[in-house]
Amino acid sequence: MAEGDRFERSFRPGGWRKAYRRARMEHAQTSEVVDLLFHALSKTLRSYGGVPGFDSICETLDRVELAMKVISISAEAADEFVRGLGEFDRIARDELGHRFTRIAAKSAKALLAERWGSTDHPASGTNRELLAERTCVEIIRNMFFSNARLQLVAEHKIASSGRATIWQQEIEAACVPGLKSMADRLAKDPLAVSLRSPKRQLRRTSTSKLVDEVLVSVAGSNE
């Protein structure tokens, strides 16, 4: 088996391999890769049963953040912060270390850490959407970018690891519009029972339209 084929088989089922194949094509459009990533994300979340424990993680995040706002910077706030981190770990254990629960717990820790000592807290009720968005980003990084970025450099599809990092940043930036929609859907359906990917960025072109475009091009070249 060729090394490239062996690597592609290392991707989890659910569409990640297809996204990688598109990404490694010389003239792949960013929008094509983004559409395939969202398709893979929604399909994988459905097959994994979504993010078990998501509600509990959100409730803990809200509670700890509220306590931190009330008591501000103090020993009590620090104790509450540490208890919150431990609670996220407990929720992940209760869900038997489910892969996406662990990712959501890690994302909640990061959100909490970013707000430590800050007076600029999000409006009430937005933690759920923020956590869903951060979780989606981390799942894509975990399931796709962690391997794809290195392999594209190894195959000389991207010149260097630095350029590969820029490539990832460009793809993630292009994901932002659809990510908001995806996060909103996950926040409302954390077990991904009926989760679907957002509207495609790149519209499909019908076969008849493609044929017409080719005929026009041929006719023009014969004039």
Backbone as CSV, one residue per row, in Angstrom:
resi,resn,N_x,N_y,N_z,CA_x,CA_y,CA_z,C_x,C_y,C_z
1,MET,0.843,-1.197,0.000,0.000,0.000,0.000,0.874,1.241,0.000
2,ALA,0.557,2.184,-0.873,1.326,3.415,-0.946,1.200,4.189,0.353
3,GLU,2.258,4.964,0.672,2.276,5.714,1.926,1.107,6.689,2.011
4,GLY,0.799,7.362,0.875,-0.309,8.313,0.870,-1.637,7.644,1.157
5,ASP,-1.858,6.441,0.577,-3.102,5.703,0.818,-3.202,5.277,2.275
6,ARG,-2.060,4.848,2.828,-2.045,4.431,4.233,-2.400,5.608,5.133
7,PHE,-1.880,6.782,4.803,-2.184,7.957,5.609,-3.671,8.301,5.528
8,GLU,-4.242,8.265,4.332,-5.660,8.614,4.178,-6.551,7.694,4.995
9,ARG,-6.155,6.436,5.100,-6.941,5.484,5.878,-6.879,5.781,7.373
10,SER,-5.925,6.623,7.791,-5.812,6.956,9.207,-6.903,7.937,9.656
11,PHE,-7.562,8.593,8.702,-8.647,9.490,9.059,-9.854,8.687,9.528
12,ARG,-10.535,9.214,10.526,-11.752,8.580,11.006,-12.822,8.608,9.914
13,PRO,-13.710,7.626,9.876,-14.801,7.644,8.897,-15.687,8.870,9.108
14,GLY,-16.361,9.288,8.064,-17.296,10.382,8.214,-17.081,11.543,7.267
15,GLY,-16.119,11.413,6.349,-15.926,12.469,5.373,-14.625,13.239,5.499
16,TRP,-13.831,12.957,6.540,-12.566,13.670,6.729,-11.568,13.332,5.627
17,ARG,-11.584,12.080,5.191,-10.677,11.653,4.121,-10.993,12.389,2.821
18,LYS,-12.269,12.566,2.549,-12.687,13.275,1.342,-12.248,14.738,1.402
19,ALA,-12.348,15.340,2.570,-11.904,16.727,2.731,-10.400,16.840,2.497
20,TYR,-9.654,15.842,2.975,-8.206,15.859,2.769,-7.853,15.722,1.286
21,ARG,-8.534,14.812,0.610,-8.259,14.631,-0.818,-8.497,15.910,-1.596
22,ARG,-9.562,16.634,-1.224,-9.839,17.898,-1.894,-8.766,18.929,-1.544
23,ALA,-8.348,18.967,-0.301,-7.359,19.955,0.145,-6.017,19.777,-0.551
24,ARG,-5.666,18.528,-0.876,-4.361,18.288,-1.476,-4.349,18.520,-2.992
25,MET,-5.518,18.775,-3.569,-5.578,19.064,-5.002,-4.966,20.437,-5.276
26,GLU,-4.282,20.556,-6.390,-3.508,21.762,-6.691,-4.372,23.016,-6.756
27,HIS,-5.552,22.905,-7.337,-6.395,24.086,-7.520,-7.672,24.019,-6.666
28,ALA,-7.574,23.375,-5.515,-8.740,23.267,-4.641,-9.153,24.641,-4.117
29,GLN,-10.443,24.924,-4.177,-10.956,26.174,-3.640,-11.190,26.039,-2.138
30,THR,-10.897,27.094,-1.423,-11.092,27.085,0.025,-12.528,26.741,0.380
31,SER,-13.483,27.295,-0.366,-14.901,27.046,-0.077,-15.256,25.564,-0.219
32,GLU,-14.592,24.873,-1.144,-14.838,23.438,-1.316,-14.396,22.674,-0.077
33,VAL,-13.213,23.008,0.421,-12.683,22.337,1.611,-13.570,22.621,2.819
34,VAL,-14.005,23.869,2.967,-14.859,24.254,4.086,-16.171,23.473,4.062
35,ASP,-16.799,23.380,2.906,-18.056,22.637,2.784,-17.876,21.175,3.199
36,LEU,-16.786,20.582,2.777,-16.526,19.182,3.108,-16.212,19.000,4.588
37,LEU,-15.545,19.984,5.184,-15.250,19.907,6.619,-16.534,19.974,7.442
38,PHE,-17.452,20.850,7.080,-18.711,20.938,7.812,-19.549,19.673,7.624
39,HIS,-19.502,19.119,6.423,-20.216,17.866,6.183,-19.639,16.766,7.071
40,ALA,-18.320,16.679,7.132,-17.672,15.658,7.961,-17.961,15.896,9.440
41,LEU,-17.948,17.145,9.864,-18.209,17.467,11.267,-19.612,17.056,11.682
42,SER,-20.614,17.433,10.891,-21.994,17.101,11.251,-22.224,15.581,11.226
43,LYS,-21.660,14.922,10.225,-21.832,13.465,10.119,-21.157,12.749,11.287
44,THR,-19.964,13.219,11.656,-19.234,12.596,12.760,-19.933,12.837,14.086
45,LEU,-20.432,14.041,14.311,-21.158,14.325,15.547,-22.393,13.432,15.663
46,ARG,-23.100,13.235,14.568,-24.274,12.357,14.607,-23.866,10.930,14.950
47,SER,-22.810,10.452,14.331,-22.395,9.062,14.550,-21.831,8.839,15.948
48,TYR,-21.279,9.909,16.560,-20.710,9.800,17.911,-21.749,10.095,18.996
49,GLY,-22.958,10.449,18.591,-23.961,10.800,19.591,-23.795,12.199,20.134
50,GLY,-23.210,13.072,19.316,-23.050,14.471,19.708,-22.019,14.657,20.804
51,VAL,-22.339,15.536,21.740,-21.426,15.847,22.849,-22.156,15.550,24.167
52,PRO,-22.100,14.314,24.639,-22.755,13.979,25.910,-22.198,14.844,27.041
53,GLY,-23.081,15.297,27.903,-22.639,16.123,29.024,-22.517,17.604,28.685
54,PHE,-22.885,17.969,27.466,-22.748,19.367,27.039,-23.566,20.296,27.937
55,ASP,-24.798,19.897,28.263,-25.647,20.734,29.115,-24.996,20.953,30.478
56,SER,-24.449,19.895,31.057,-23.822,20.005,32.374,-22.593,20.909,32.329
57,ILE,-21.824,20.808,31.250,-20.640,21.663,31.112,-21.065,23.125,31.018
58,CYS,-22.119,23.400,30.253,-22.623,24.775,30.114,-23.107,25.315,31.457
59,GLU,-23.857,24.495,32.200,-24.373,24.920,33.501,-23.226,25.240,34.459
60,THR,-22.195,24.413,34.440,-21.037,24.644,35.299,-20.306,25.918,34.892
61,LEU,-20.141,26.124,33.595,-19.473,27.324,33.097,-20.230,28.577,33.532
62,ASP,-21.549,28.559,33.394,-22.362,29.708,33.804,-22.242,29.968,35.309
63,ARG,-22.312,28.894,36.079,-22.292,29.040,37.531,-20.952,29.592,38.025
64,VAL,-19.867,29.012,37.515,-18.539,29.444,37.957,-18.268,30.879,37.512
65,GLU,-18.665,31.215,36.307,-18.433,32.568,35.820,-19.221,33.582,36.642
66,LEU,-20.463,33.236,36.984,-21.270,34.139,37.802,-20.611,34.354,39.167
67,ALA,-20.119,33.277,39.758,-19.453,33.391,41.059,-18.205,34.248,40.957
68,MET,-17.473,34.089,39.870,-16.248,34.881,39.692,-16.576,36.361,39.525
69,LYS,-17.694,36.679,38.877,-18.080,38.082,38.698,-18.495,38.697,40.031
70,VAL,-19.175,37.901,40.854,-19.691,38.412,42.129,-18.568,38.667,43.119
71,ILE,-17.637,37.724,43.219,-16.596,37.851,44.246,-15.298,38.417,43.699
72,SER,-15.247,38.646,42.368,-14.108,39.295,41.725,-12.805,38.549,42.034
73,ILE,-11.675,39.276,41.956,-10.364,38.650,42.197,-10.153,38.490,43.697
74,SER,-10.122,37.266,44.125,-9.921,36.990,45.548,-9.600,35.517,45.701
75,ALA,-9.290,35.138,46.944,-9.010,33.725,47.211,-10.255,32.890,46.943
76,GLU,-11.436,33.462,47.266,-12.683,32.733,47.020,-12.904,32.507,45.530
77,ALA,-12.583,33.524,44.741,-12.733,33.390,43.286,-11.789,32.324,42.745
78,ALA,-10.582,32.303,43.273,-9.610,31.302,42.835,-10.092,29.898,43.180
79,ASP,-10.669,29.757,44.364,-11.196,28.443,44.778,-12.333,28.012,43.852
80,GLU,-13.211,28.963,43.518,-14.328,28.655,42.637,-13.834,28.262,41.252
81,PHE,-12.807,28.949,40.790,-12.203,28.668,39.487,-11.649,27.243,39.454
82,VAL,-10.918,26.873,40.483,-10.316,25.531,40.557,-11.405,24.462,40.654
83,ARG,-12.440,24.745,41.445,-13.543,23.779,41.547,-14.215,23.586,40.193
84,GLY,-14.345,24.681,39.446,-14.947,24.585,38.120,-14.147,23.697,37.191
85,LEU,-12.823,23.856,37.212,-11.968,23.016,36.372,-12.130,21.546,36.732
86,GLY,-12.209,21.266,38.030,-12.397,19.891,38.483,-13.755,19.344,38.074
87,GLU,-14.765,20.213,38.061,-16.105,19.789,37.673,-16.151,19.403,36.198
88,PHE,-15.444,20.144,35.360,-15.392,19.794,33.942,-14.780,18.395,33.758
89,ASP,-13.725,18.130,34.507,-13.084,16.811,34.426,-14.042,15.714,34.891
90,ARG,-14.800,16.000,35.957,-15.738,15.003,36.477,-16.815,14.678,35.451
91,ILE,-17.318,15.706,34.778,-18.352,15.487,33.761,-17.812,14.597,32.643
92,ALA,-16.574,14.847,32.225,-15.964,14.022,31.175,-15.838,12.567,31.640
93,ARG,-15.466,12.380,32.897,-15.361,11.012,33.436,-16.718,10.346,33.495
94,ASP,-17.732,11.107,33.889,-19.089,10.545,33.975,-19.581,10.073,32.615
95,GLU,-19.091,10.717,31.567,-19.460,10.316,30.204,-18.451,9.321,29.629
96,LEU,-17.734,8.639,30.520,-16.786,7.574,30.156,-15.693,8.069,29.208
97,GLY,-15.278,9.310,29.402,-14.190,9.840,28.583,-14.547,10.008,27.122
98,HIS,-15.844,10.218,26.832,-16.265,10.414,25.440,-15.371,11.470,24.790
99,ARG,-14.916,11.172,23.599,-13.940,12.029,22.918,-14.404,13.481,22.823
100,PHE,-15.634,13.688,22.435,-16.105,15.053,22.230,-16.492,15.727,23.535
101,THR,-16.848,14.934,24.545,-17.083,15.523,25.865,-15.772,16.062,26.415
102,ARG,-14.687,15.303,26.235,-13.375,15.778,26.686,-12.965,17.054,25.961
103,ILE,-13.274,17.120,24.667,-12.949,18.327,23.898,-13.779,19.510,24.392
104,ALA,-15.060,19.283,24.669,-15.916,20.359,25.182,-15.451,20.818,26.561
105,ALA,-15.049,19.872,27.410,-14.556,20.215,28.744,-13.279,21.044,28.644
106,LYS,-12.401,20.660,27.747,-11.163,21.417,27.533,-11.477,22.822,27.011
107,SER,-12.440,22.921,26.126,-12.839,24.222,25.583,-13.435,25.108,26.669
108,ALA,-14.225,24.521,27.570,-14.815,25.278,28.680,-13.725,25.793,29.614
109,LYS,-12.721,24.979,29.859,-11.595,25.420,30.691,-10.901,26.620,30.066
110,ALA,-10.711,26.556,28.746,-10.036,27.649,28.042,-10.849,28.937,28.132
111,LEU,-12.183,28.830,27.955,-13.048,30.003,28.060,-12.982,30.609,29.457
112,LEU,-12.983,29.749,30.463,-12.941,30.213,31.849,-11.601,30.898,32.142
113,ALA,-10.527,30.302,31.646,-9.199,30.867,31.876,-9.049,32.229,31.203
114,GLU,-9.633,32.370,30.023,-9.548,33.643,29.296,-10.257,34.768,30.047
115,ARG,-11.254,34.408,30.842,-12.045,35.416,31.547,-11.557,35.687,32.964
116,TRP,-10.579,34.936,33.398,-10.067,35.129,34.765,-9.498,36.548,34.900
117,GLY,-10.027,37.278,35.835,-9.547,38.628,36.082,-10.102,39.674,35.148
118,SER,-10.975,39.258,34.210,-11.533,40.202,33.259,-12.887,40.709,33.747
119,THR,-13.167,41.970,33.474,-14.477,42.534,33.808,-15.400,42.511,32.592
120,ASP,-14.877,42.050,31.474,-15.649,42.015,30.235,-16.197,40.614,30.026
121,HIS,-17.362,40.352,30.564,-17.975,39.033,30.472,-19.097,39.052,29.434
122,PRO,-19.313,37.933,28.750,-20.370,37.887,27.727,-21.753,38.014,28.351
123,ALA,-22.710,38.393,27.525,-24.083,38.509,28.008,-24.611,37.153,28.457
124,SER,-25.552,37.186,29.365,-26.133,35.952,29.889,-26.738,35.120,28.760
125,GLY,-26.473,33.809,28.810,-27.056,32.914,27.818,-26.196,32.674,26.596
126,THR,-25.094,33.423,26.460,-24.260,33.255,25.267,-23.163,32.217,25.452
127,ASN,-22.934,31.799,26.697,-21.893,30.799,26.933,-22.159,29.524,26.149
128,ARG,-23.408,29.167,26.022,-23.778,27.931,25.327,-23.332,27.973,23.870
129,GLU,-23.605,29.095,23.200,-23.210,29.245,21.800,-21.692,29.341,21.667
130,LEU,-21.065,30.069,22.581,-19.607,30.207,22.541,-18.917,28.861,22.743
131,LEU,-19.430,28.083,23.691,-18.842,26.768,23.949,-19.054,25.843,22.759
132,ALA,-20.243,25.879,22.155,-20.513,25.044,20.988,-19.577,25.405,19.845
133,GLU,-19.363,26.702,19.647,-18.471,27.146,18.576,-17.041,26.693,18.820
134,ARG,-16.556,26.897,20.037,-15.182,26.488,20.369,-15.020,24.981,20.243
135,THR,-16.045,24.232,20.641,-15.988,22.772,20.552,-15.923,22.318,19.096
136,CYS,-16.714,22.940,18.231,-16.686,22.589,16.804,-15.299,22.840,16.214
137,VAL,-14.718,23.978,16.542,-13.379,24.304,16.039,-12.362,23.256,16.486
138,GLU,-12.414,22.901,17.760,-11.438,21.945,18.294,-11.639,20.542,17.723
139,ILE,-12.878,20.171,17.425,-13.121,18.861,16.806,-12.517,18.825,15.407
140,ILE,-12.710,19.889,14.638,-12.125,19.951,13.299,-10.599,19.897,13.377
141,ARG,-10.024,20.609,14.317,-8.571,20.576,14.476,-8.095,19.181,14.848
142,ASN,-8.833,18.539,15.741,-8.456,17.217,16.225,-8.615,16.138,15.168
143,MET,-9.715,16.207,14.413,-10.035,15.158,13.446,-9.387,15.381,12.081
144,PHE,-9.019,16.623,11.786,-8.530,16.923,10.438,-7.154,17.599,10.419
145,PHE,-7.070,18.794,10.952,-5.850,19.585,10.790,-4.619,18.973,11.456
146,SER,-4.789,18.301,12.582,-3.636,17.766,13.309,-2.809,16.817,12.444
147,ASN,-3.474,16.090,11.549,-2.770,15.171,10.648,-2.561,15.762,9.255
148,ALA,-3.584,16.410,8.735,-3.536,16.894,7.354,-2.423,17.914,7.142
149,ARG,-2.237,18.804,8.100,-1.238,19.861,7.943,0.166,19.274,7.761
150,LEU,0.517,18.315,8.594,1.847,17.703,8.509,2.009,16.888,7.228
151,GLN,0.951,16.173,6.844,1.045,15.320,5.662,1.168,16.134,4.385
152,LEU,0.484,17.254,4.308,0.575,18.110,3.123,1.989,18.652,2.948
153,VAL,2.662,18.893,4.045,4.064,19.324,3.973,4.934,18.144,3.538
154,ALA,4.667,16.958,4.107,5.450,15.768,3.762,5.306,15.410,2.288
155,GLU,4.127,15.663,1.711,3.894,15.371,0.296,4.307,16.533,-0.613
156,HIS,4.857,17.575,-0.002,5.316,18.761,-0.753,4.171,19.489,-1.443
157,LYS,2.962,19.339,-0.890,1.819,20.095,-1.393,1.850,21.516,-0.819
158,ILE,2.460,21.633,0.351,2.686,22.920,1.005,4.166,23.004,1.334
159,ALA,4.745,24.166,1.124,6.204,24.292,1.158,6.834,24.068,2.530
160,SER,6.176,24.476,3.598,6.804,24.394,4.919,5.732,24.303,6.006
161,SER,6.178,23.969,7.222,5.237,23.888,8.337,4.653,25.264,8.646
162,GLY,5.464,26.308,8.468,4.971,27.667,8.689,3.869,28.014,7.705
163,ARG,4.079,27.654,6.437,3.063,27.914,5.418,1.820,27.060,5.672
164,ALA,2.012,25.857,6.220,0.878,24.990,6.536,0.028,25.592,7.653
165,THR,0.680,26.237,8.599,-0.054,26.906,9.673,-0.896,28.049,9.109
166,ILE,-0.308,28.796,8.178,-1.047,29.888,7.525,-2.232,29.327,6.748
167,TRP,-2.005,28.207,6.048,-3.080,27.549,5.297,-4.222,27.170,6.234
168,GLN,-3.906,26.595,7.396,-4.942,26.231,8.365,-5.706,27.470,8.831
169,GLN,-4.976,28.538,9.103,-5.619,29.778,9.552,-6.566,30.329,8.486
170,GLU,-6.162,30.206,7.222,-7.011,30.677,6.129,-8.302,29.853,6.038
171,ILE,-8.167,28.542,6.186,-9.346,27.670,6.137,-10.263,27.972,7.323
172,GLU,-9.678,28.119,8.511,-10.483,28.390,9.699,-11.193,29.738,9.589
173,ALA,-10.519,30.728,9.002,-11.150,32.035,8.813,-12.344,31.917,7.864
174,ALA,-12.195,31.088,6.840,-13.294,30.887,5.878,-14.445,30.100,6.507
175,CYS,-14.167,29.384,7.585,-15.199,28.601,8.274,-16.104,29.464,9.146
176,VAL,-15.659,30.668,9.490,-16.355,31.472,10.497,-17.850,31.665,10.218
177,PRO,-18.258,32.086,9.012,-19.697,32.281,8.781,-20.527,31.014,9.031
178,GLY,-20.079,29.910,8.488,-20.806,28.655,8.680,-20.698,28.132,10.095
179,LEU,-19.596,28.475,10.760,-19.371,28.001,12.118,-20.416,28.546,13.083
180,LYS,-20.810,29.794,12.884,-21.838,30.392,13.739,-23.138,29.598,13.632
181,SER,-23.495,29.239,12.408,-24.712,28.462,12.180,-24.585,27.064,12.771
182,MET,-23.421,26.443,12.562,-23.188,25.094,13.061,-23.238,25.066,14.590
183,ALA,-22.625,26.069,15.220,-22.593,26.137,16.677,-23.989,26.338,17.244
184,ASP,-24.777,27.172,16.580,-26.147,27.402,17.028,-26.956,26.110,16.973
185,ARG,-26.747,25.325,15.933,-27.467,24.052,15.792,-27.026,23.050,16.852
186,LEU,-25.720,23.004,17.113,-25.219,22.078,18.127,-25.695,22.488,19.518
187,ALA,-25.725,23.790,19.795,-26.193,24.272,21.096,-27.640,23.860,21.349
188,LYS,-28.441,23.826,20.297,-29.852,23.442,20.420,-30.040,21.928,20.375
189,ASP,-29.084,21.220,19.812,-29.192,19.765,19.631,-27.849,19.120,19.996
190,PRO,-27.444,19.197,21.289,-26.107,18.739,21.687,-25.843,17.251,21.478
191,LEU,-26.897,16.450,21.367,-26.702,15.025,21.097,-26.755,14.739,19.593
192,ALA,-26.859,15.811,18.795,-26.769,15.734,17.321,-27.748,14.753,16.703
193,VAL,-28.921,14.663,17.269,-29.926,13.736,16.754,-30.308,14.085,15.320
194,SER,-30.503,15.378,15.063,-30.901,15.810,13.718,-29.959,16.891,13.188
195,LEU,-28.732,16.875,13.644,-27.759,17.907,13.260,-27.401,17.811,11.778
196,ARG,-27.405,18.940,11.110,-27.017,19.001,9.707,-26.015,20.131,9.511
197,SER,-25.212,20.011,8.472,-24.207,21.029,8.191,-24.864,22.294,7.657
198,PRO,-24.203,23.449,7.797,-24.783,24.708,7.293,-24.845,24.738,5.777
199,LYS,-25.485,25.757,5.262,-25.641,25.921,3.821,-24.280,25.945,3.140
200,ARG,-24.189,25.247,2.016,-22.928,25.158,1.292,-22.443,26.533,0.852
201,GLN,-21.129,26.751,0.972,-20.541,27.994,0.481,-20.421,27.966,-1.037
202,LEU,-20.129,26.770,-1.565,-19.943,26.616,-3.008,-21.140,25.884,-3.577
203,ARG,-21.900,26.540,-4.421,-23.071,25.901,-5.006,-22.679,24.867,-6.041
204,ARG,-23.440,23.782,-6.053,-23.212,22.757,-7.065,-23.572,23.288,-8.452
205,THR,-22.793,22.902,-9.449,-23.096,23.279,-10.834,-23.682,22.066,-11.532
206,SER,-24.859,22.234,-12.147,-25.528,21.106,-12.789,-24.716,20.610,-13.979
207,THR,-24.896,19.332,-14.314,-24.178,18.742,-15.442,-24.521,19.459,-16.740
208,SER,-25.810,19.805,-16.912,-26.218,20.482,-18.144,-25.542,21.844,-18.271
209,LYS,-25.386,22.540,-17.147,-24.727,23.840,-17.187,-23.256,23.690,-17.549
210,LEU,-22.621,22.647,-16.992,-21.216,22.401,-17.315,-21.049,22.101,-18.798
211,VAL,-21.964,21.300,-19.352,-21.905,20.965,-20.777,-22.075,22.223,-21.621
212,ASP,-23.026,23.076,-21.238,-23.251,24.328,-21.971,-22.003,25.201,-21.960
213,GLU,-21.329,25.270,-20.799,-20.135,26.096,-20.683,-19.025,25.560,-21.596
214,VAL,-18.907,24.216,-21.658,-17.890,23.612,-22.513,-18.193,23.900,-23.987
215,LEU,-19.484,23.750,-24.385,-19.854,23.989,-25.779,-19.605,25.451,-26.186
216,VAL,-19.915,26.367,-25.269,-19.672,27.776,-25.547,-18.187,28.025,-25.733
217,SER,-17.386,27.392,-24.868,-15.935,27.573,-24.933,-15.378,27.015,-26.240
218,VAL,-15.867,25.838,-26.663,-15.403,25.226,-27.897,-15.800,26.073,-29.101
219,ALA,-17.062,26.553,-29.059,-17.534,27.380,-30.171,-16.699,28.649,-30.301
220,GLY,-16.351,29.235,-29.170,-15.547,30.437,-29.179,-14.160,30.213,-29.724
221,SER,-13.591,29.046,-29.424,-12.231,28.747,-29.894,-12.187,28.447,-31.392
222,ASN,-13.368,28.074,-31.969,-13.400,27.740,-33.397,-13.712,28.956,-34.275
223,GLU,-14.051,30.084,-33.628,-14.376,31.260,-34.424,-13.135,31.915,-34.997
